[in-house]
Amino acid sequence: MLFNVFRRKLFGKGFEKILKYVVICTAVFFGLYMAEINVTIAPFIKYLMSGSFTAGVMWHALSSDNSAELYGIAALPFRKHSFTFSYIGAYGLYTIITKSALLIAVILAVSVPDITEIFGMLICTLNGILVTSAVYVMKKHRTLGFIWAITSVAAVFSEYALILLSANLIVATLLLFAASPYNFINSFSATAILKSSQKHSIWKYLFRYMIARKNYLINTAAMWVVGIFFSFLLRESGLDAFLPIGFAILSINTPLCVLISADSSLREAVHFLPSGTKMFRLPYFSFIAVNNIIAYTFYLTSFGLQVGGLEPKNILLAVIFALLSASGSVVMEMKFPLAEWKTESDLWHHPRKYIVPAILMLLAGLICVV
């Protein structure tokens, strides 16, 4: 019963959405298979890709704001394990069908794994669902949970990987049987974002909004790491002239660019401001621009330390790209907000997020050629 409630919330009443993703995955598989694209992929890489990708998407789905949905259900009488496995089952099925299945279809098409490897990928995908869920509900012992997750990843490199990962599923299932369903409820307190102040500041609101949602901070910090890594990649490949391309890549800071789409109450509040959206646009623009500049600073500093300095034009380009990225992101959110999404993961992976970076990539390519 509870499973159907969660399933309908994610997939709708019918099975049209499931069939749509099945058709897409089937088309991708046969398209790549008939193209005879062959890539040699080690078994442990296949296991890591299927398991880690599923785990990341599942964690994102579990950590989204669901208080409005779950508090009402939690007020009804239910069996503890029934709630837990219905919730995990629905979100796990959604994660696999809408996200992991496409990745697995590509791997199956280009590498042609044997039956053992297919079974291993299935085990890793299930680990990504169950182990991630078990770690998520271990809120008072989260450090221990992360250590367990790391050892699970390490098990992939063992010759007994499938045995260890199968045992992992049993442990995760037992922990979930004993877990409190209330640990799945996430509520971002308004007091963490809105505090009384003599001076009302949209910048302060946006900053507290980010602080209240740790996923946003983690993603932002991850872009700094990507910038440092990409600078090393350019240097090692001898592609120093293609430095501006990094600015386009680092503009894909998804959470900052979907703040309005992610929160319907914020979207309504913006349109009810005394000056309309004009009062919100400039602070939002400057907030994204500053975050872009911070990411570019990590990128340029890393690159400059490797080559022994930076040309002034690269610093100027960083500022220009930061402003262009912020402008495009604000226009997209104000004019084309995303409303039809089921989980935050859907929102973060929406194709719209690539429009502005793609335009900046073309601009960076032209600059590199010129």
N, C-alpha and C positions, 0 to 999 in steps of 0.2 A: 504493500500500500504506500509506504513512505517512499520507496524507490520510484514508483510511478509519479509521485508528486515532484520529486527532484528531476526525474527524466523529462517530464513535460515542461518544466521550467527551462531546461537546457535545449531540448530538441523540438518542443512544440507537441501538439496533440498527436499528430500522425508520424509517419516514418519517412516523410519526404526529405528531411534534412539528412538523415542517415543515408538514404539511397543516393542523394546528391554527392556526398563524400565518397561513397563506395564507387560510384561512376568515375569520379575524378581520379581516385587512386588507381582504379583499373586502367583508365586511359593513359595515365602517366607510366604505369608499369609496362604495358604493351608497346607504348610509343618508344620507350627507351630500349626495351628488349628487342623489338624489330629493327631498331637502328643499329643493333649489334655493337653497342658501346660496352666494352669490357674493361673493368678496373679491378686490379688486384688489391683486395682489402683483407688485412689480417683478421682472424676471428675475434680477437680481443677488441679490435677497433670497432667492429660491428656491434659487439656487446656494449661497449662504452657509449657509442652513439645512440643506440636505441634506449638504453637505460638512463643515461644522464639527461638526454633531451626530454624524455617523458617525466623524469623527476623534476626538472626545472619548470615545465609547464604545469605539472600537478601542484607544486608548491605555490606557484603564482595564483592558481585557481583557488587553493585553500586559504590563501592569505588576503583575498579581496574582502571588501566590506560586505558582510552578509547578515548583519544584525536584524535588519528589517524583515528578511526572509525567515530566519531561524528562530527568532524570539517567539513568534506566533506559533510555530510548530512545536517548540520546546514547551509551550504552555499546555499542550495536549498530553494525555497519557500515552506512553510508549515504552517499549523495552529498550534498554540501553544499547545492546548490541544490534538491535534492529535498526535503530536510528543511525548508528555508526556505519554499518556496512551498507545501508541504503544510500547514505550521503556519499561515502567513498565510491560505491559502485557506480552511481550516476555520474559523478564528476570524473571518475577513472575512465568510464566508457566514453564520455565526452572527450576527454584528453586523447585517448587512443584513436578514436574514429576521426576527430577533426584535426589532430596535429601529428601524432606519432605514426599513424598508418601511412601518411604520405612519405615520410622519411624512410620507413621500412620498405615501401614499394620501390623507391629509388634504389635502395641497397640491394634488394632482391633482383632488380632488373639488370643492374650493371655489374654485379659480382657473382651471381649465380651460386649462392651458398648451398652446401649439402644439408641433409635433414637434421644433422646434429647442430649445425650453426643456426638453422631456423629455430630449432627448439631453444637454443641458448638465447637468441634474441627475444623470444617470447618470455623466457624466464626473467631476463633483464628488464623488459618492459613492465612486467608485473611487479618486479622489485621497485621500479620507479614509481609505481602507484602505491603499493602497500607500505614499503619502507618509508617513503616520503610522508605518508599519512601518519605512520606511527611516530616518526620523529617530530612531526608538527604538533601532535597532541601532548608530547612530553615537554610541556611549557616550563615546568619547574626543574626539569633535568635536560634542558636543551643542549648544554655542552656535551653531556653524555650521548645524546642523540646524534650530534654532529660527528662525534668520534666513531659511532657505529656506522654512520653513512660513509665516512672515509674508509673504514675497514671493508665496507661492502664494495666500494670502488676498487680497493686493493685486491679483493678476492678475484676480480676479473682476470688478473694477470697470473693467477695460479693455475696449475694443470688440473686442479680439482674444482675449477670455477663453477661448473654447473651444479655440483654437489653442494658446495658452500652457499651458492645463491638460492638453491632450493630450500636449504635449511633456514636461510634468511627469511624466506616467505613464511615459514611456519612460525618463527619467532615474531615476525611482524603481525601475523594474524592473532597470535595469543595476546600480544600487547594491546591490539585494538579491541579485543574482547573485553579487556579490563579497563579500557580508556573511558573517560567521561565525555559524553557527547557534547557537553557544554564547552569543551576546549576548542571546538570547531567554530564557535561563534566569535566573530571579530567585530568590534565596535570602536570606531575612531571617535574618541570623545571630543565634543565640540569645545570643551574647556581647554583642550590641548592646542586648539587653533584660534579660538576667539577668546580674548581676554580683554578686560576693560582697560582702556587707555585714554589719556586725555587727547592724544593725537591718533586719529584713525589712519592707518597706513595699509594700502593694498600690498605693498612689498612685505610688510610684516606678516600679513595674512598668508601670502604665498610661501613665505619661509616656514611658518608654523605648519602650513598644510603639508609641506615636504617632510618636516620633522615627524609629523604624526603618522606618516606612511613610510616605513623603513625601506620598502621595496623601491621607492622612488630614489632614496639616497643611495642605495646599493647600485642601482642602474647608473646613476650619475657618476659614482666613483669608478664603476666598471669602464665608463667611457674614457676616464683619465688613463686607466691601464691600457686600453686599446690604443690611445694616442701614443703612449710610450712604446708599446710593442710595434706599432706601425712605423714609427720613426726608425727603429732598429731594422725593420724589414726593408725600408727604402734604402738605408745606408748599406746594408749587406748586399742588396741587389744592384747597387750602383745607380739607383734611380733618383738621385738627389733633385733633378729638375722637376720631378713630379710631386714635389712637396705640397702644392695647393690641393691635390686630390685628398689629402688627409683632412683638410678643413671640411670638405663635403661629407666625408665618412663620419666625422665626429659630430656632424649636425643631426645625426639620427639619435637624438636623446628623447626616446619615445614618451616617457611619463610627463616631461615638461611640456611637450607639444600636444597633449590630450587632456590637460587639466580641466578644461570646461566640459569636454565630452564625457569625462569620467565621473562627473558630479552634476547630476541634474539640478540639485538645489543651488549650486554655484552658478549654473547657467541661467537659472531663473533670476537669481539675485543680480547678476550682471545686467540683465535687460531691464531690471526695475530700478537701477541706479538713477539718481536725479538727472545726470547728464547722459544717460543711456550707456552704450558700450564705450563711448569716448573716454570716460573716466577710468575704465579698466584697461584700455588698450596700451597706453604708454607704460604704466607700471609692469604689465605683463610682458610687453616687448623688451623693456630694459632688463627684466628678470631673466628672460631666456638669453638675451645678448650677453649678460654678465656671466651666466653659466657656460655659454659657449666660449667666451674668452678665457675662462679658467681652464677648460679642457684644452684649448689651443695653447695655453701657456705651458701645460705639461708636455704637450706634443713638441712645441718649438724648443723648449728648454732641453729636452732629451736629444733632439736633433742637433741643437747648437753645441751641446757638450761633446757630441761625437765628431763634428766637423770643425770645431774650434771657433765658432761664432756664427752670427746670423746676418744676412743682408737686410737692410732697412725695408726693402720692398716686401719681404716675407712678413714682417711685423704689420705693415700697412695692409697687406692682403688678409691677414688674420682678422683685423678689425672690420674690414669690408665684408668678409664672409660671415662673421658673427652677426653683423647688422642685417645682412640679406637673409640669413637663416631665421633670425628672430622675426623679421618682417613677414616672411612667407608663412611661418608657423602661426603667427597671430591672425593673418588673413584666413588661413585654413580653418582655424578654430572658430573665428567669428562668423565666417560666411558659410562654412560647410562642417558644422559639428556632427560628430558621429553619435547616433542614437540607437540604432538597431544592433545591439550586441548583448550577449548572454553572460559572459564572464569577462573579467578584466583582461584576461589573456587574449580574448578575441579583439578587444580594443587595442591592445598593444601591438598585435600582429596584423592590424588592418593595413591593406595596401596603400591607403592614403598617406601613411607616414613616409613613403619613399618618394613622393612627388617633389617636395622641396629639395631633398638631398640629390635627386636625379638631375634637377635643374642646375644645382650648384656643381654637380659632377661634370656636366657639359661645359659650364663656365670655366671650371678648373682645367678641363682638357684643352679648351681654347687658349687659356693663358699659358699652359705648358708648351703648346705648339708654337705660339707667337714668341 
